[in-house]
Amino acid sequence: MVDLRKLDPARANLDHEKSRIRLVDLSDPEEKKRLWEIETDSLVAKYVEDLAETEDELIEFTTLEKDYLVLAVEGKSGHVEEAEVGKLQGWVTVYPEDKRRLARLQKQGLIDLIKEDLRFLEIGFAKHPLARPKQIASAIRQALGLLREAHKQDGEKTLVITAYADEANEASTRVLLAAGFSLKGKVKYHLKNISHDNFFILFG
């Protein structure tokens, strides 16, 4: 099975896209500052769960110690001001989908778990409060290309990517649709949640 932590995002960057993806560089003080600005942004906090609250949590989030991939979204020449080229504009995460949530999606008829050899991965994202639009969708498209290529070469499992956006979060819904996802229905991300999330899916 493809190890998400060993993927090289540099291979995924495309000339026609509006941003670049790479690994996060916590040794860069400005990048670290921008990460904190994302984690503490009120709009991000409203819709994104499990944000880092301490420096240790930030390090754990970005250093690939778990079975997930964290990508920096980087400003690209021609699409951002010159001062923003190479600077962190947001992040994209990829990690295994929760098995209990998959069972609930199956029960609701939103996915089919009967098919064998499927690998379900979930994608998440957040943008810096001052980042220009369209960069995150661009980064997600390139991340999806990276995942598709790796799983195609591996040949072991068929890739299925899921994503969620709070039903009130129109901006994230637009990002996911622009990245190529299909809106399949609504689901509670956690059973304890009061509100529902829009559920998106994309087949690799």
N, C-alpha and C positions, 0 to 999 in steps of 0.2 A: 504493500500500500504506500502511496505517495506520502512522504514526510513533509508536512507543510513548512516546517522550520528550515528545510534545506533548499527551498525554492529560491531561485535567483531572479529578483524582480527586474534587474537591468535588462534581461532578455525580452521583457514584455513591452518595453516602451516603443510606441509607434510615432512616426514623424507627424502624422496628421492629427494626433490627439492634442487636447488643450492643457494637459498636465503630464507630469512624469511620476513614476512610482519608484521607491527605493526603500531600504530599511531605515528605521529611525536612528538618529545619531544623538544620543544623550550626552556625548562628550562636547557637543556644541552648546554653549550657554544660551545662545539665542533660540536654538531649537527647543531646548528644555523649557525656556520661558514661554514660548508659543504653545507648547503642549499644556502647560499649566493654564494658559489663557483659554484653551479649549475646554479643559476639564472643569474649569470654574465658571464658564459662560452660563448664564441663567437659562438660555434657550436650549443649550445642549443638556443641561441638568434636568430640564423639564421632560425630555424625551429619551435620554440614554441612561441605562442602568449600569451599576457597578463601575462608576467613574473612580479614578484614583483620588485618594484623599491625603496620602502621605507620599514622601519621596520613595520609600521602599515599594509601595504599591505601583508607583509610576515606573520604577525600574523593572519590577516583575512584569508589568503590562507590556513593556517594549523590548524585553531581552529574550523573547522566544523560549522561556523556560518551560512552557506548557505546549500542548499539541495545538498550537494555533499560529497564525501568521499575522504580523502587524506591519502595515506598510505606511510609510510617510507619503503624503501627496505633496509634490514639489512644484512650485511655480515655474512656468516654462516661458522662454523668450517668445514674444509675439502675442502672448495671451495675458501677461501681467506686466505691470510697470517694471522697469529694469531693476529697481531696488528689491523687487520680490522674486526675481529669477533665482531658483535654487533654494528658496526659503519654504519652510513648512506652511502648507495651506490647509491641512487637515490630515485625518488618518482613515485607513480602511483596515478592518480586521476580518479574518477568515478562520472559522473554527468548527469543530464537529457539532452538528445539530443535536439538540437534547432528545433523547430517546422517548421520554415521557410525552414531550410535546408532539413528536412524530406520531405516537399512538393516538393522541387526541385529534390530530389532523386527519389520520386515517379514519377515525370514527365519524368525523364530520364529512367524509367523502372528498376531502381536498387533495389527498395524495393516495397513491396506491403502493402499499408496502408488500404486496404479494409478489411483485417482480423481484427476482433475485439479483445479487451483485450490484446493488445500488449503494453509492456513498453519498450521504446527505451532509452538506456543509452549509453553514449559515454565514452570511456576510453582514457586517455592520460598518458604520461610518460616522464621522463627525467632521465639521468644517470649522476653521478658525473664524471668529466673528467678523473679521475684516476681509476675509478671502473673497475674491471675485467669483461669480457664479460659473457653473458648467465644469469646474475643475474636478469636483468629486465624481460626477457621473463618468467623466473621462477616465479617472483613475480606476473606477470600478470596472469599466469595460476592459482596461488593460490587465487588471488583476484576474478577471474572468478568462482572458486569453491565456494567461500564465497557467491557470489551473487546468484549463482544457488541454493544453499541450502536454502538461506533466502527466495527466491521467490517461491521455491517449497513448503516450509512450509506455506508461506502466501497463496498460491493457488489462488490469485486474478487475476494476469496477467501473460502472457507468456513473458519471458525476451528475448530481442534482444539487442546485444551489437554492437556498431559501433566504428570504429577507423579510423584515417586518418594519412597519411604520405606524405609529399611533394614528388612529383615524382622523385626528385633528391636525396632524402634521402634513400639511399639503406640500411643503417644500421637499420633504424626504420622499414623498410619493412621486413627485415629479422627477427626482433624481433617479429613483429605481426604474421608472418607466423609460427614462432616457438611456439608462444603462442596458436596457433590453429585457427587463423582467416583465412577467405577466401577472396581473392582479387576479388572484384566484378566489378571494373571499375574506372573511373577518374571523379572527380568533383571539382569545385571551392569551397573551404571551405567557403569563403565569395564571394559574387558576384563581389565585387570590386577587388578581387585578379587577378593578371595577370597569375600566374602559376596555375596548377591543382594539386590536391592531389590524391594519390591513396586512394580509398575507400574500407574499409574492413568491414566484417560483421561476426558475430558469433551468432548462435541461442542457447538460454539457455535451 
